[in-house]
């Protein structure tokens, strides 16, 4: 069972600088100027079709997605691939996962909205996302019981490429992610986030790891500048998220004690 730890090196006044772009080795570097970055920097708002507003702290938040939107790179994710995967999981979409919101995706969103008795627009607005994310959480019977205890819990199912976030027993959100490759598997167990760095850069690989939250050695949740499809490729051990999703996890939990549960067979 993991526990929160301080990595301060005695007599040196320095902290362990974590190197994971997935990697699990460490080095020493000066402590950051602040222990945590204020979450006010990630308070962007979006507008619902009825004029109401929500933020990245709203449960099941995603941006509005409509016909013509496209995931073009890791830095320009519109969550179209995620939408297509989740529509598949919900049983209303049989088309390819392309990252482009075309006619097939539009029709699937309409089918889903009709089934859920939502306003049928073909636009994935906030209410549609809220229903869809809840409906498409897979393997609910496999989620470890500890995830539903008091406090904040981030629970990673390695087999399903899925992170669920819980607060005091209630599901707050779920994201599609990827973990470590063979030989660098994300470690199974219960841990706690013990170090955070909003602007982390791997000293092993020189790659950006925005919104890093470290929980086991050099393994962390972080935004990936390379991932466009969570079911393709792997990390060197970290839990890769879309940058926007890592930003949301940061907004919700960066000032909280966050328990981490990693479970499930490697995939």
Helices and strands as residue ranges (DSSP letters): E 8-9, E 14-18, E 26-29, G 39-42, E 45-47, E 53-55, H 80-89, H 103-115, H 126-135, G 140-142, G 145-148, E 152-157, E 162-167, E 170-176, E 189-192, E 195-201, E 208-216, E 219-223, E 239-241, H 243-253, E 258-263
